[in-house]
Amino acid sequence: MLITNIKPDGFVEQTEEGKKKGYSGDTTGQWVTGTFDKYLRAKVSGIPNDVFEANKKLVDSISSIPDPTYGLMNSTPFKEKGADWNKKLNDMLVNVIIGKNSIEDWDKFVKTYKDDPSFQQHVKETSDFFKEKNKK
């Protein structure tokens, strides 16, 4: 029993059999295709082609920005404290976005990182790794 078909344009559509069996929604997230499709998040079943083309342009524009941290090894302080730093950062970021914390709270938070000797060591090691990696 096929519950979905792949149309010629690459989009997935639910079959009549799938609709009869009560399956709903897009099941593409459950597939492991073994191929890489950089436009996977740009397409949603049923969107107009012009919207899909605009989404593809957005993906291409984002993809063209290189990640300067790619290939850098983690600093010693980051290996020890990085998970905690990331959790605190994400928590504060969400709290500022939802209004639980103010921009002033954000500025104080950033200052705690700037004043943290371990974080400063992380910044130094990461900068040194980056400079070494990009020697010409």
The first five atom37 places (N, CA, C, CB, O) and aatype in JSON, in Angstrom:
{
  "aatype": [12, 10, 9, 16, 2, 9, 11, 14, 3, 7, 13, 19, 6, 5, 16, 6, 6, 7, 11, 11, 11, 7, 18, 15, 7, 3, 16, 16, 7, 5, 17, 19, 16, 7, 16, 13, 3, 11, 18, 10, 1, 0, 11, 19, 15, 7, 9, 14, 2, 3, 19, 13, 6, 0, 2, 11, 11, 10, 19, 3, 15, 9, 15, 15, 9, 14, 3, 14, 16, 18, 7, 10, 12, 2, 15, 16, 14, 13, 11, 6, 11, 7, 0, 3, 17, 2, 11, 11, 10, 2, 3, 12, 10, 19, 2, 19, 9, 9, 7, 11, 2, 15, 9, 6, 3, 17, 3, 11, 13, 19, 11, 16, 18, 11, 3, 3, 14, 15, 13, 5, 5, 8, 19, 11, 6, 16, 15, 3, 13, 13, 11, 6, 11, 2, 11, 11],
  "atom_mask": [
    [1, 1, 1, 1, 1],
    [1, 1, 1, 1, 1],
    [1, 1, 1, 1, 1],
    [1, 1, 1, 1, 1],
    [1, 1, 1, 1, 1],
    [1, 1, 1, 1, 1],
    [1, 1, 1, 1, 1],
    [1, 1, 1, 1, 1],
    [1, 1, 1, 1, 1],
    [1, 1, 1, 0, 1],
    [1, 1, 1, 1, 1],
    [1, 1, 1, 1, 1],
    [1, 1, 1, 1, 1],
    [1, 1, 1, 1, 1],
    [1, 1, 1, 1, 1],
    [1, 1, 1, 1, 1],
    [1, 1, 1, 1, 1],
    [1, 1, 1, 0, 1],
    [1, 1, 1, 1, 1],
    [1, 1, 1, 1, 1],
    [1, 1, 1, 1, 1],
    [1, 1, 1, 0, 1],
    [1, 1, 1, 1, 1],
    [1, 1, 1, 1, 1],
    [1, 1, 1, 0, 1],
    [1, 1, 1, 1, 1],
    [1, 1, 1, 1, 1],
    [1, 1, 1, 1, 1],
    [1, 1, 1, 0, 1],
    [1, 1, 1, 1, 1],
    [1, 1, 1, 1, 1],
    [1, 1, 1, 1, 1],
    [1, 1, 1, 1, 1],
    [1, 1, 1, 0, 1],
    [1, 1, 1, 1, 1],
    [1, 1, 1, 1, 1],
    [1, 1, 1, 1, 1],
    [1, 1, 1, 1, 1],
    [1, 1, 1, 1, 1],
    [1, 1, 1, 1, 1],
    [1, 1, 1, 1, 1],
    [1, 1, 1, 1, 1],
    [1, 1, 1, 1, 1],
    [1, 1, 1, 1, 1],
    [1, 1, 1, 1, 1],
    [1, 1, 1, 0, 1],
    [1, 1, 1, 1, 1],
    [1, 1, 1, 1, 1],
    [1, 1, 1, 1, 1],
    [1, 1, 1, 1, 1],
    [1, 1, 1, 1, 1],
    [1, 1, 1, 1, 1],
    [1, 1, 1, 1, 1],
    [1, 1, 1, 1, 1],
    [1, 1, 1, 1, 1],
    [1, 1, 1, 1, 1],
    [1, 1, 1, 1, 1],
    [1, 1, 1, 1, 1],
    [1, 1, 1, 1, 1],
    [1, 1, 1, 1, 1],
    [1, 1, 1, 1, 1],
    [1, 1, 1, 1, 1],
    [1, 1, 1, 1, 1],
    [1, 1, 1, 1, 1],
    [1, 1, 1, 1, 1],
    [1, 1, 1, 1, 1],
    [1, 1, 1, 1, 1],
    [1, 1, 1, 1, 1],
    [1, 1, 1, 1, 1],
    [1, 1, 1, 1, 1],
    [1, 1, 1, 0, 1],
    [1, 1, 1, 1, 1],
    [1, 1, 1, 1, 1],
    [1, 1, 1, 1, 1],
    [1, 1, 1, 1, 1],
    [1, 1, 1, 1, 1],
    [1, 1, 1, 1, 1],
    [1, 1, 1, 1, 1],
    [1, 1, 1, 1, 1],
    [1, 1, 1, 1, 1],
    [1, 1, 1, 1, 1],
    [1, 1, 1, 0, 1],
    [1, 1, 1, 1, 1],
    [1, 1, 1, 1, 1],
    [1, 1, 1, 1, 1],
    [1, 1, 1, 1, 1],
    [1, 1, 1, 1, 1],
    [1, 1, 1, 1, 1],
    [1, 1, 1, 1, 1],
    [1, 1, 1, 1, 1],
    [1, 1, 1, 1, 1],
    [1, 1, 1, 1, 1],
    [1, 1, 1, 1, 1],
    [1, 1, 1, 1, 1],
    [1, 1, 1, 1, 1],
    [1, 1, 1, 1, 1],
    [1, 1, 1, 1, 1],
    [1, 1, 1, 1, 1],
    [1, 1, 1, 0, 1],
    [1, 1, 1, 1, 1],
    [1, 1, 1, 1, 1],
    [1, 1, 1, 1, 1],
    [1, 1, 1, 1, 1],
    [1, 1, 1, 1, 1],
    [1, 1, 1, 1, 1],
    [1, 1, 1, 1, 1],
    [1, 1, 1, 1, 1],
    [1, 1, 1, 1, 1],
    [1, 1, 1, 1, 1],
    [1, 1, 1, 1, 1],
    [1, 1, 1, 1, 1],
    [1, 1, 1, 1, 1],
    [1, 1, 1, 1, 1],
    [1, 1, 1, 1, 1],
    [1, 1, 1, 1, 1],
    [1, 1, 1, 1, 1],
    [1, 1, 1, 1, 1],
    [1, 1, 1, 1, 1],
    [1, 1, 1, 1, 1],
    [1, 1, 1, 1, 1],
    [1, 1, 1, 1, 1],
    [1, 1, 1, 1, 1],
    [1, 1, 1, 1, 1],
    [1, 1, 1, 1, 1],
    [1, 1, 1, 1, 1],
    [1, 1, 1, 1, 1],
    [1, 1, 1, 1, 1],
    [1, 1, 1, 1, 1],
    [1, 1, 1, 1, 1],
    [1, 1, 1, 1, 1],
    [1, 1, 1, 1, 1],
    [1, 1, 1, 1, 1],
    [1, 1, 1, 1, 1],
    [1, 1, 1, 1, 1],
    [1, 1, 1, 1, 1],
    [1, 1, 1, 1, 1]
  ],
  "atom_positions": [
    [[0.84, -1.18, 0.0], [0.0, 0.0, 0.0], [0.89, 1.24, 0.0], [-0.96, 0.0, 1.22], [1.69, 1.43, 0.92]],
    [[0.75, 2.07, -1.01], [1.46, 3.34, -1.06], [0.58, 4.42, -0.45], [1.86, 3.7, -2.51], [-0.57, 4.58, -0.84]],
    [[1.13, 5.15, 0.49], [0.35, 6.24, 1.08], [0.76, 7.58, 0.49], [0.51, 6.26, 2.62], [0.05, 8.57, 0.64]],
    [[1.92, 7.61, -0.2], [2.36, 8.84, -0.85], [3.01, 8.5, -2.18], [3.35, 9.61, 0.05], [3.47, 7.38, -2.4]],
    [[3.03, 9.48, -3.06], [3.73, 9.39, -4.34], [4.65, 10.59, -4.45], [2.74, 9.33, -5.54], [4.38, 11.65, -3.89]],
    [[5.74, 10.43, -5.18], [6.61, 11.56, -5.48], [6.24, 12.04, -6.87], [8.13, 11.17, -5.39], [6.31, 11.29, -7.85]],
    [[5.84, 13.3, -6.96], [5.43, 13.88, -8.23], [6.69, 14.22, -9.06], [4.55, 15.14, -8.01], [7.79, 14.27, -8.51]],
    [[6.54, 14.44, -10.38], [7.69, 14.76, -11.23], [8.48, 15.98, -10.77], [7.21, 14.99, -12.64], [9.68, 16.07, -11.03]],
    [[7.82, 16.92, -10.08], [8.54, 18.12, -9.61], [9.27, 17.89, -8.3], [7.57, 19.27, -9.45], [9.87, 18.82, -7.76]],
    [[9.22, 16.65, -7.78], [9.93, 16.33, -6.55], [9.1, 16.46, -5.28], [0.0, 0.0, 0.0], [9.56, 16.07, -4.21]],
    [[7.91, 16.99, -5.39], [7.06, 17.14, -4.23], [6.36, 15.82, -3.92], [6.03, 18.25, -4.44], [6.2, 14.96, -4.79]],
    [[5.95, 15.68, -2.68], [5.27, 14.47, -2.24], [3.79, 14.76, -2.14], [5.84, 13.96, -0.88], [3.39, 15.81, -1.63]],
    [[2.98, 13.82, -2.62], [1.54, 13.97, -2.47], [0.98, 12.69, -1.88], [0.86, 14.3, -3.82], [1.49, 11.6, -2.13]],
    [[-0.08, 12.84, -1.11], [-0.71, 11.68, -0.49], [-1.6, 10.99, -1.53], [-1.54, 12.11, 0.76], [-2.31, 11.65, -2.29]],
    [[-1.55, 9.66, -1.56], [-2.38, 8.9, -2.49], [-3.81, 8.8, -1.95], [-1.8, 7.49, -2.71], [-4.06, 9.06, -0.77]],
    [[-4.72, 8.43, -2.83], [-6.11, 8.22, -2.4], [-6.17, 7.09, -1.37], [-7.01, 7.89, -3.61], [-6.95, 7.14, -0.42]],
    [[-5.33, 6.06, -1.57], [-5.28, 4.95, -0.62], [-4.85, 5.44, 0.76], [-4.32, 3.84, -1.12], [-5.41, 5.03, 1.78]],
    [[-3.84, 6.35, 0.79], [-3.39, 6.91, 2.06], [-4.47, 7.71, 2.74], [0.0, 0.0, 0.0], [-4.62, 7.66, 3.96]],
    [[-5.24, 8.47, 1.92], [-6.34, 9.26, 2.49], [-7.42, 8.36, 3.06], [-6.94, 10.19, 1.42], [-7.98, 8.64, 4.12]],
    [[-7.73, 7.26, 2.35], [-8.75, 6.32, 2.81], [-8.36, 5.66, 4.13], [-9.0, 5.25, 1.76], [-9.21, 5.39, 4.98]],
    [[-7.05, 5.39, 4.29], [-6.57, 4.71, 5.5], [-6.46, 5.67, 6.68], [-5.22, 4.06, 5.23], [-6.17, 5.25, 7.8]],
    [[-6.69, 6.95, 6.42], [-6.67, 7.91, 7.52], [-5.32, 8.52, 7.8], [0.0, 0.0, 0.0], [-5.14, 9.19, 8.82]],
    [[-4.35, 8.32, 6.91], [-3.06, 8.97, 7.1], [-3.21, 10.44, 6.77], [-1.95, 8.3, 6.23], [-3.89, 10.8, 5.81]],
    [[-2.58, 11.26, 7.55], [-2.7, 12.69, 7.28], [-1.34, 13.34, 7.38], [-3.69, 13.35, 8.24], [-0.43, 12.84, 8.03]],
    [[-1.25, 14.45, 6.71], [-0.03, 15.23, 6.79], [1.06, 14.72, 5.88], [0.0, 0.0, 0.0], [0.88, 13.73, 5.16]],
    [[2.17, 15.4, 5.92], [3.31, 15.1, 5.08], [4.23, 14.14, 5.82], [4.06, 16.39, 4.66], [4.64, 14.43, 6.95]],
    [[4.54, 13.03, 5.23], [5.36, 12.02, 5.89], [6.82, 12.08, 5.46], [4.81, 10.65, 5.63], [7.59, 11.18, 5.8]],
    [[7.21, 13.12, 4.72], [8.58, 13.15, 4.19], [9.62, 13.19, 5.29], [8.75, 14.34, 3.27], [10.75, 12.73, 5.08]],
    [[9.29, 13.72, 6.44], [10.25, 13.79, 7.54], [10.6, 12.42, 8.09], [0.0, 0.0, 0.0], [11.58, 12.29, 8.83]],
    [[9.83, 11.42, 7.75], [10.08, 10.07, 8.25], [10.97, 9.26, 7.3], [8.77, 9.35, 8.47], [11.37, 8.15, 7.63]],
    [[11.27, 9.81, 6.17], [12.02, 9.07, 5.16], [13.52, 9.25, 5.36], [11.62, 9.51, 3.76], [13.98, 10.34, 5.7]],
    [[14.24, 8.2, 5.15], [15.7, 8.28, 5.1], [16.07, 7.89, 3.68], [16.4, 7.33, 6.19], [16.1, 6.71, 3.34]],
    [[16.35, 8.87, 2.87], [16.52, 8.62, 1.45], [17.95, 8.27, 1.07], [16.08, 9.8, 0.67], [18.19, 7.66, 0.03]],
    [[18.89, 8.66, 1.9], [20.29, 8.4, 1.56], [20.84, 9.43, 0.6], [0.0, 0.0, 0.0], [21.98, 9.3, 0.15]],
    [[20.06, 10.45, 0.26], [20.55, 11.5, -0.62], [20.42, 12.83, 0.09], [19.79, 11.52, -1.97], [19.61, 12.99, 1.0]],
    [[21.24, 13.79, -0.34], [21.2, 15.12, 0.26], [20.41, 16.05, -0.64], [22.63, 15.66, 0.49], [20.7, 16.15, -1.84]],
    [[19.44, 16.71, -0.1], [18.66, 17.68, -0.84], [18.72, 18.98, -0.06], [17.18, 17.2, -1.04], [18.05, 19.14, 0.96]],
    [[19.52, 19.92, -0.55], [19.67, 21.17, 0.19], [18.38, 21.99, 0.21], [20.79, 22.0, -0.41], [18.25, 22.93, 1.0]],
    [[17.43, 21.64, -0.66], [16.16, 22.36, -0.69], [15.06, 21.67, 0.1], [15.72, 22.53, -2.12], [13.89, 22.03, -0.03]],
    [[15.42, 20.7, 0.91], [14.43, 19.94, 1.66], [13.52, 20.85, 2.49], [15.11, 18.93, 2.57], [12.31, 20.65, 2.55]],
    [[14.11, 21.84, 3.13], [13.29, 22.74, 3.96], [12.62, 23.83, 3.15], [14.15, 23.36, 5.05], [11.81, 24.59, 3.69]],
    [[12.95, 23.94, 1.87], [12.35, 24.96, 1.02], [11.03, 24.51, 0.43], [13.31, 25.35, -0.09], [10.25, 25.32, -0.05]],
    [[10.79, 23.2, 0.46], [9.57, 22.72, -0.19], [8.63, 22.08, 0.82], [9.91, 21.71, -1.29], [9.04, 21.33, 1.72]],
    [[7.4, 22.4, 0.64], [6.32, 21.83, 1.44], [5.25, 21.42, 0.44], [5.76, 22.85, 2.53], [4.93, 22.17, -0.48]],
    [[4.73, 20.28, 0.6], [3.72, 19.77, -0.32], [2.6, 20.78, -0.5], [3.16, 18.44, 0.17], [2.0, 21.26, 0.46]],
    [[2.32, 21.09, -1.76], [1.2, 21.96, -2.07], [1.52, 23.43, -2.21], [0.0, 0.0, 0.0], [0.64, 24.21, -2.57]],
    [[2.77, 23.87, -1.95], [3.07, 25.3, -2.08], [3.18, 25.65, -3.56], [4.37, 25.68, -1.32], [3.58, 24.81, -4.37]],
    [[2.84, 26.87, -3.92], [2.96, 27.29, -5.32], [4.42, 27.29, -5.77], [2.36, 28.69, -5.51], [5.33, 27.49, -4.96]],
    [[4.64, 27.06, -7.04], [5.99, 26.97, -7.58], [6.77, 28.26, -7.37], [5.94, 26.63, -9.06], [7.98, 28.21, -7.11]],
    [[6.12, 29.44, -7.48], [6.85, 30.69, -7.3], [7.35, 30.84, -5.86], [5.95, 31.89, -7.66], [8.41, 31.41, -5.62]],
    [[6.59, 30.33, -4.91], [7.03, 30.36, -3.51], [8.21, 29.41, -3.32], [5.86, 29.98, -2.54], [9.18, 29.74, -2.63]],
    [[8.14, 28.23, -3.92], [9.24, 27.28, -3.86], [10.5, 27.88, -4.46], [8.87, 25.98, -4.58], [11.59, 27.73, -3.9]],
    [[10.38, 28.54, -5.6], [11.54, 29.16, -6.25], [12.13, 30.26, -5.36], [11.15, 29.75, -7.63], [13.35, 30.4, -5.27]],
    [[11.28, 31.03, -4.71], [11.76, 32.07, -3.78], [12.47, 31.43, -2.6], [10.59, 32.96, -3.28], [13.5, 31.92, -2.15]],
    [[11.92, 30.33, -2.09], [12.55, 29.61, -0.98], [13.91, 29.08, -1.39], [11.65, 28.45, -0.51], [14.87, 29.13, -0.62]],
    [[14.02, 28.57, -2.62], [15.3, 28.06, -3.11], [16.34, 29.17, -3.17], [15.14, 27.42, -4.5], [17.5, 28.96, -2.81]],
    [[15.93, 30.36, -3.61], [16.86, 31.5, -3.66], [17.34, 31.85, -2.25], [16.19, 32.74, -4.31], [18.51, 32.18, -2.05]],
    [[16.43, 31.79, -1.29], [16.8, 32.06, 0.1], [17.81, 31.03, 0.6], [15.56, 32.06, 1.01], [18.82, 31.4, 1.22]],
    [[17.56, 29.75, 0.33], [18.49, 28.7, 0.73], [19.85, 28.92, 0.08], [17.94, 27.3, 0.35], [20.89, 28.8, 0.74]],
    [[19.86, 29.26, -1.21], [21.12, 29.5, -1.9], [21.87, 30.69, -1.31], [20.87, 29.73, -3.38], [23.1, 30.65, -1.2]],
    [[21.15, 31.75, -0.94], [21.82, 32.92, -0.37], [22.43, 32.61, 0.99], [20.84, 34.09, -0.26], [23.51, 33.09, 1.32]],
    [[21.72, 31.8, 1.78], [22.24, 31.42, 3.1], [23.4, 30.45, 2.94], [21.12, 30.8, 3.96], [24.4, 30.54, 3.67]],
    [[23.28, 29.53, 2.0], [24.31, 28.51, 1.79], [25.62, 29.1, 1.31], [23.82, 27.47, 0.81], [26.68, 28.51, 1.48]],
    [[25.54, 30.28, 0.69], [26.75, 30.88, 0.15], [27.59, 31.58, 1.21], [26.4, 31.86, -0.94], [28.7, 32.02, 0.93]],
    [[27.06, 31.69, 2.42], [27.81, 32.33, 3.51], [28.62, 31.25, 4.21], [26.84, 33.06, 4.52], [28.06, 30.35, 4.84]],
    [[29.95, 31.32, 4.11], [30.77, 30.27, 4.71], [30.73, 30.33, 6.25], [32.21, 30.37, 4.22], [30.61, 31.4, 6.83]],
    [[30.85, 29.18, 6.87], [30.91, 29.09, 8.32], [32.38, 29.18, 8.73], [30.24, 27.76, 8.85], [33.14, 28.24, 8.5]],
    [[32.79, 30.28, 9.33], [34.21, 30.44, 9.66], [34.69, 29.47, 10.74], [34.47, 31.86, 10.13], [35.9, 29.3, 10.93]],
    [[33.77, 28.82, 11.45], [34.19, 27.88, 12.49], [34.33, 26.47, 11.97], [33.2, 27.91, 13.63], [34.78, 25.58, 12.7]],
    [[33.94, 26.24, 10.71], [34.01, 24.88, 10.16], [35.45, 24.39, 10.17], [33.43, 24.84, 8.71], [36.35, 25.06, 9.66]],
    [[35.67, 23.23, 10.75], [37.0, 22.64, 10.79], [37.84, 23.05, 11.99], [0.0, 0.0, 0.0], [38.95, 22.54, 12.17]],
    [[37.34, 23.96, 12.8], [38.09, 24.36, 13.99], [37.83, 23.36, 15.11], [37.72, 25.8, 14.43], [36.69, 22.94, 15.33]],
    [[38.88, 23.0, 15.81], [38.68, 22.12, 16.95], [38.19, 22.92, 18.14], [39.97, 21.36, 17.3], [38.44, 24.13, 18.23]],
    [[37.51, 22.28, 19.06], [37.02, 22.95, 20.25], [38.18, 23.23, 21.2], [35.94, 22.11, 20.95], [39.08, 22.42, 21.36]],
    [[38.12, 24.4, 21.8], [39.15, 24.78, 22.78], [38.99, 23.93, 24.04], [39.05, 26.29, 23.13], [37.95, 23.32, 24.27]],
    [[40.04, 23.89, 24.83], [40.0, 23.15, 26.08], [38.91, 23.67, 27.01], [41.35, 23.22, 26.78], [38.15, 22.87, 27.56]],
    [[38.8, 25.01, 27.2], [37.71, 25.5, 28.06], [36.32, 25.15, 27.51], [37.82, 27.0, 28.23], [35.4, 24.87, 28.28]],
    [[36.18, 25.16, 26.18], [34.87, 24.83, 25.6], [34.53, 23.37, 25.85], [34.85, 25.14, 24.1], [33.37, 23.04, 26.09]],
    [[35.52, 22.51, 25.78], [35.27, 21.09, 26.05], [34.77, 20.89, 27.48], [36.54, 20.26, 25.81], [33.95, 20.02, 27.74]],
    [[35.27, 21.71, 28.38], [34.9, 21.59, 29.79], [33.58, 22.3, 30.12], [36.0, 22.15, 30.65], [32.77, 21.79, 30.9]],
    [[33.36, 23.48, 29.52], [32.23, 24.32, 29.94], [31.27, 24.68, 28.81], [32.74, 25.58, 30.56], [30.26, 25.35, 29.05]],
    [[31.56, 24.24, 27.59], [30.77, 24.67, 26.44], [29.3, 24.34, 26.52], [0.0, 0.0, 0.0], [28.46, 25.16, 26.15]],
    [[28.97, 23.16, 27.01], [27.55, 22.77, 27.11], [26.82, 23.72, 28.06], [27.42, 21.31, 27.61], [25.69, 24.12, 27.78]],
    [[27.45, 24.06, 29.16], [26.84, 24.99, 30.12], [26.72, 26.38, 29.52], [27.67, 25.03, 31.43], [25.69, 27.03, 29.66]],
    [[27.78, 26.85, 28.84], [27.73, 28.17, 28.19], [26.6, 28.21, 27.17], [29.08, 28.49, 27.51], [25.83, 29.17, 27.13]],
    [[26.5, 27.18, 26.35], [25.46, 27.16, 25.31], [24.06, 27.15, 25.92], [25.64, 25.95, 24.41], [23.17, 27.83, 25.42]],
    [[23.87, 26.38, 26.99], [22.56, 26.33, 27.64], [22.18, 27.7, 28.19], [22.55, 25.28, 28.77], [21.07, 28.18, 27.98]],
    [[23.12, 28.33, 28.89], [22.85, 29.66, 29.45], [22.57, 30.67, 28.35], [24.02, 30.13, 30.32], [21.67, 31.51, 28.48]],
    [[23.34, 30.6, 27.27], [23.15, 31.52, 26.15], [21.77, 31.34, 25.54], [24.24, 31.3, 25.09], [21.04, 32.31, 25.33]],
    [[21.4, 30.1, 25.25], [20.1, 29.84, 24.64], [18.95, 30.23, 25.57], [19.98, 28.37, 24.26], [17.95, 30.79, 25.13]],
    [[19.1, 29.94, 26.86], [18.07, 30.32, 27.83], [17.88, 31.83, 27.85], [18.43, 29.8, 29.24], [16.75, 32.32, 27.83]],
    [[18.99, 32.57, 27.9], [18.9, 34.02, 27.95], [18.32, 34.57, 26.65], [20.29, 34.64, 28.22], [17.48, 35.47, 26.68]],
    [[18.75, 34.03, 25.54], [18.24, 34.48, 24.25], [16.73, 34.29, 24.16], [18.94, 33.72, 23.11], [16.02, 35.21, 23.75]],
    [[16.25, 33.13, 24.54], [14.8, 32.88, 24.51], [14.08, 33.82, 25.47], [14.49, 31.4, 24.88], [13.03, 34.37, 25.13]],
    [[14.63, 34.01, 26.66], [13.97, 34.86, 27.64], [13.91, 36.32, 27.19], [14.69, 34.78, 28.97], [12.94, 37.02, 27.5]],
    [[14.92, 36.78, 26.46], [14.87, 38.14, 25.93], [13.81, 38.23, 24.83], [16.27, 38.58, 25.38], [13.05, 39.19, 24.76]],
    [[13.77, 37.21, 23.96], [12.81, 37.22, 22.86], [11.37, 37.23, 23.38], [13.03, 36.01, 21.96], [10.52, 37.94, 22.85]],
    [[11.1, 36.43, 24.41], [9.72, 36.36, 24.92], [9.41, 37.47, 25.93], [9.48, 35.0, 25.57], [8.29, 37.57, 26.43]],
    [[10.4, 38.29, 26.22], [10.16, 39.43, 27.1], [10.34, 39.17, 28.57], [0.0, 0.0, 0.0], [10.06, 40.04, 29.39]],
    [[10.8, 38.0, 28.93], [11.02, 37.69, 30.34], [12.24, 38.44, 30.87], [11.21, 36.17, 30.53], [12.28, 38.82, 32.04]],
    [[13.22, 38.65, 29.99], [14.41, 39.44, 30.34], [14.51, 40.63, 29.39], [15.71, 38.56, 30.29], [13.99, 40.59, 28.27]],
    [[15.19, 41.67, 29.85], [15.33, 42.89, 29.05], [16.67, 42.89, 28.29], [15.24, 44.15, 29.97], [17.52, 42.02, 28.5]],
    [[16.81, 43.87, 27.42], [18.08, 44.04, 26.7], [19.19, 44.36, 27.69], [17.95, 45.16, 25.63], [20.34, 43.97, 27.49]],
    [[18.86, 45.06, 28.76], [19.85, 45.36, 29.79], [20.34, 44.06, 30.45], [19.26, 46.32, 30.86], [21.52, 43.92, 30.77]],
    [[19.41, 43.12, 30.66], [19.79, 41.81, 31.2], [20.73, 41.1, 30.23], [18.53, 40.93, 31.47], [21.7, 40.46, 30.64]],
    [[20.43, 41.22, 28.93], [21.29, 40.62, 27.91], [22.7, 41.21, 27.99], [20.69, 40.83, 26.49], [23.69, 40.49, 27.96]],
    [[22.77, 42.55, 28.09], [24.07, 43.22, 28.16], [24.87, 42.76, 29.4], [23.89, 44.74, 28.19], [26.08, 42.56, 29.31]],
    [[24.19, 42.61, 30.53], [24.85, 42.1, 31.74], [25.34, 40.67, 31.53], [23.9, 42.17, 32.94], [26.43, 40.3, 31.97]],
    [[24.52, 39.88, 30.87], [24.88, 38.5, 30.57], [26.14, 38.44, 29.71], [23.72, 37.78, 29.86], [27.06, 37.67, 29.99]],
    [[26.17, 39.25, 28.67], [27.36, 39.29, 27.79], [28.59, 39.71, 28.58], [27.13, 40.27, 26.6], [29.67, 39.17, 28.37]],
    [[28.42, 40.65, 29.48], [29.55, 41.1, 30.31], [30.1, 39.96, 31.16], [29.11, 42.27, 31.2], [31.31, 39.88, 31.38]],
    [[29.22, 39.08, 31.66], [29.71, 37.96, 32.46], [30.61, 37.05, 31.62], [28.54, 37.14, 33.05], [31.59, 36.5, 32.13]],
    [[30.28, 36.9, 30.36], [31.15, 36.1, 29.47], [32.47, 36.82, 29.23], [30.43, 35.82, 28.11], [33.54, 36.21, 29.27]],
    [[32.38, 38.13, 28.98], [33.6, 38.9, 28.72], [34.53, 38.91, 29.93], [33.24, 40.33, 28.33], [35.75, 38.97, 29.78]],
    [[33.96, 38.84, 31.12], [34.75, 38.87, 32.35], [35.21, 37.48, 32.81], [33.95, 39.52, 33.46], [36.02, 37.38, 33.73]],
    [[34.73, 36.44, 32.19], [35.04, 35.06, 32.58], [36.4, 34.65, 31.99], [33.92, 34.09, 32.1], [36.54, 34.56, 30.77]],
    [[37.4, 34.39, 32.84], [38.72, 34.01, 32.33], [38.69, 32.74, 31.46], [39.67, 33.8, 33.5], [39.45, 32.63, 30.5]],
    [[37.83, 31.8, 31.8], [37.73, 30.58, 31.0], [37.2, 30.9, 29.6], [36.81, 29.55, 31.68], [37.67, 30.35, 28.61]],
    [[36.22, 31.78, 29.53], [35.67, 32.14, 28.23], [36.7, 32.92, 27.42], [34.36, 32.96, 28.39], [36.81, 32.74, 26.21]],
    [[37.44, 33.78, 28.07], [38.48, 34.52, 27.37], [39.55, 33.58, 26.82], [39.12, 35.56, 28.3], [40.08, 33.8, 25.73]],
    [[39.88, 32.53, 27.57], [40.84, 31.53, 27.09], [40.26, 30.8, 25.88], [41.19, 30.52, 28.22], [40.97, 30.51, 24.92]],
    [[38.98, 30.5, 25.94], [38.3, 29.87, 24.8], [38.4, 30.76, 23.56], [36.81, 29.59, 25.14], [38.72, 30.28, 22.48]],
    [[38.13, 32.06, 23.71], [38.2, 33.0, 22.59], [39.62, 33.04, 22.03], [37.75, 34.41, 23.02], [39.8, 33.04, 20.81]],
    [[40.62, 33.08, 22.9], [42.01, 33.12, 22.46], [42.39, 31.85, 21.7], [42.95, 33.32, 23.66], [42.97, 31.92, 20.61]],
    [[42.07, 30.69, 22.27], [42.42, 29.43, 21.61], [41.71, 29.29, 20.26], [42.07, 28.24, 22.51], [42.3, 28.86, 19.27]],
    [[40.44, 29.67, 20.23], [39.68, 29.58, 18.99], [40.27, 30.53, 17.94], [38.2, 29.89, 19.23], [40.4, 30.16, 16.78]],
    [[40.61, 31.73, 18.35], [41.24, 32.68, 17.42], [42.56, 32.16, 16.9], [41.45, 34.04, 18.11], [42.87, 32.28, 15.71]],
    [[43.35, 31.58, 17.79], [44.64, 31.01, 17.37], [44.44, 29.85, 16.39], [45.43, 30.52, 18.59], [45.16, 29.75, 15.4]],
    [[43.45, 28.97, 16.67], [43.14, 27.87, 15.74], [42.75, 28.42, 14.37], [42.0, 26.98, 16.3], [43.2, 27.93, 13.33]],
    [[41.9, 29.47, 14.39], [41.42, 30.05, 13.14], [42.58, 30.65, 12.34], [40.35, 31.13, 13.42], [42.69, 30.45, 11.13]],
    [[43.45, 31.39, 13.03], [44.6, 32.01, 12.34], [45.5, 30.94, 11.74], [45.41, 32.91, 13.32], [45.96, 31.08, 10.61]],
    [[45.75, 29.89, 12.47], [46.61, 28.8, 12.0], [45.98, 28.11, 10.78], [46.86, 27.76, 13.13], [46.65, 27.8, 9.8]],
    [[44.69, 27.89, 10.86], [43.96, 27.2, 9.77], [43.98, 28.04, 8.5], [42.5, 26.91, 10.18], [44.0, 27.49, 7.39]],
    [[43.96, 29.36, 8.64], [43.82, 30.24, 7.46], [45.11, 30.91, 7.06], [42.79, 31.28, 7.73], [45.08, 31.93, 6.36]],
    [[46.24, 30.38, 7.47], [47.52, 30.92, 7.02], [47.63, 30.72, 5.52], [48.72, 30.24, 7.76], [47.25, 29.69, 4.97]],
    [[48.15, 31.73, 4.87], [48.34, 31.6, 3.41], [49.78, 31.74, 3.04], [47.51, 32.64, 2.66], [50.13, 31.66, 1.87]]
  ]
}
